[in-house]
Amino acid sequence: MLAADKAAAKLQQAKHRVEAAQRRTDTRGWVVARRERTRHLIELGGLVQKAGLVELADDDRATLYGAMLDLAARAREDDNALALWKRRGKRAFDAEAGAGDNRP
């Protein structure tokens, strides 16, 4: 009986692997769009983390959301804010890329 249970478990694992592979390669339009949106949201979350905001706000979502609302309000009021933030971001990305080149 034990051997049959192990075989059934292995078969179930193989089935799950096949289903997971099918999900990763699903090319239906809505699936692709959802996958792209998910990737985009993950990348945005990574930027919040990379900027140090998660630690600064002690991982408090209300604080992070409030800060982002404040940034959006400032950008609406100040025409130069977006250009300034873009320059700062590009410099930070470039500095990171340059630091990555110097790694052993």
C-alpha positions as CSV (number, residue, x, y, z in Angstrom):
1,M,0.0,0.0,0.0
2,L,2.8,2.3,0.8
3,A,4.4,1.9,-2.6
4,A,1.1,2.7,-4.3
5,D,0.8,5.9,-2.2
6,K,4.3,7.0,-3.2
7,A,3.6,6.3,-6.9
8,A,0.3,8.3,-6.7
9,A,2.1,11.2,-5.0
10,K,4.8,11.1,-7.8
11,L,2.2,11.0,-10.4
12,Q,0.4,14.0,-8.8
13,Q,3.7,16.0,-8.7
14,A,4.3,15.2,-12.4
15,K,0.8,16.4,-13.2
16,H,1.4,19.6,-11.4
17,R,4.7,20.2,-13.2
18,V,2.9,19.7,-16.6
19,E,0.1,22.1,-15.6
20,A,2.6,24.7,-14.4
21,A,4.5,24.5,-17.7
22,Q,1.2,24.9,-19.6
23,R,0.4,28.0,-17.5
24,R,3.8,29.6,-18.2
25,T,3.4,29.1,-22.0
26,D,-0.3,30.0,-22.3
27,T,-0.5,32.6,-25.2
28,R,-4.2,33.6,-24.9
29,G,-4.4,37.4,-25.1
30,W,-5.9,37.9,-21.6
31,V,-3.3,35.6,-20.0
32,V,-0.4,37.4,-21.7
33,A,-1.8,40.8,-20.7
34,R,-2.3,39.7,-17.1
35,R,1.3,38.3,-17.0
36,E,2.7,41.6,-18.4
37,R,0.7,43.6,-15.8
38,T,1.9,41.4,-13.0
39,R,5.5,41.8,-14.1
40,H,5.1,45.5,-14.3
41,L,3.6,45.7,-10.8
42,I,6.4,43.6,-9.4
43,E,9.0,45.9,-11.0
44,L,7.3,48.9,-9.5
45,G,7.3,47.3,-6.1
46,G,11.0,46.6,-6.6
47,L,11.6,50.2,-7.2
48,V,9.8,51.1,-4.0
49,Q,12.0,48.6,-2.2
50,K,15.2,49.8,-4.0
51,A,14.5,53.4,-3.1
52,G,14.5,52.4,0.6
53,L,11.0,53.5,1.2
54,V,9.9,50.1,2.7
55,E,12.4,50.3,5.5
56,L,11.9,54.1,5.9
57,A,8.2,53.6,6.4
58,D,8.7,50.5,8.5
59,D,6.7,48.5,5.9
60,D,3.5,50.4,6.7
61,R,1.3,50.4,3.6
62,A,-0.7,53.5,4.7
63,T,2.5,55.5,5.1
64,L,3.8,54.4,1.7
65,Y,0.5,55.1,0.0
66,G,0.3,58.5,1.7
67,A,3.8,59.4,0.5
68,M,2.9,58.4,-3.1
69,L,-0.2,60.5,-3.0
70,D,1.9,63.4,-1.8
71,L,4.4,62.8,-4.7
72,A,1.5,62.7,-7.2
73,A,0.1,66.0,-5.8
74,R,3.5,67.7,-6.0
75,A,4.0,66.5,-9.6
76,R,0.6,68.0,-10.5
77,E,1.6,71.4,-8.9
78,D,5.2,71.6,-10.1
79,D,5.9,71.2,-13.8
80,N,9.6,70.5,-13.1
81,A,9.1,67.8,-10.5
82,L,8.8,64.9,-13.0
83,A,11.9,66.1,-15.0
84,L,13.9,66.4,-11.8
85,W,12.9,63.0,-10.5
86,K,13.6,61.4,-13.9
87,R,17.1,62.9,-13.9
88,R,17.8,61.6,-10.4
89,G,16.5,58.2,-11.3
90,K,18.6,58.0,-14.4
91,R,21.7,59.0,-12.4
92,A,21.0,56.4,-9.8
93,F,20.5,53.7,-12.4
94,D,23.7,54.7,-14.2
95,A,25.6,54.7,-10.9
96,E,24.3,51.2,-10.1
97,A,25.2,50.0,-13.6
98,G,28.7,51.5,-13.2
99,A,29.2,49.9,-9.8
100,G,28.1,46.5,-11.2
101,D,30.8,46.8,-13.9
102,N,33.5,47.1,-11.2
103,R,32.6,44.0,-9.4
104,P,35.2,41.2,-9.4
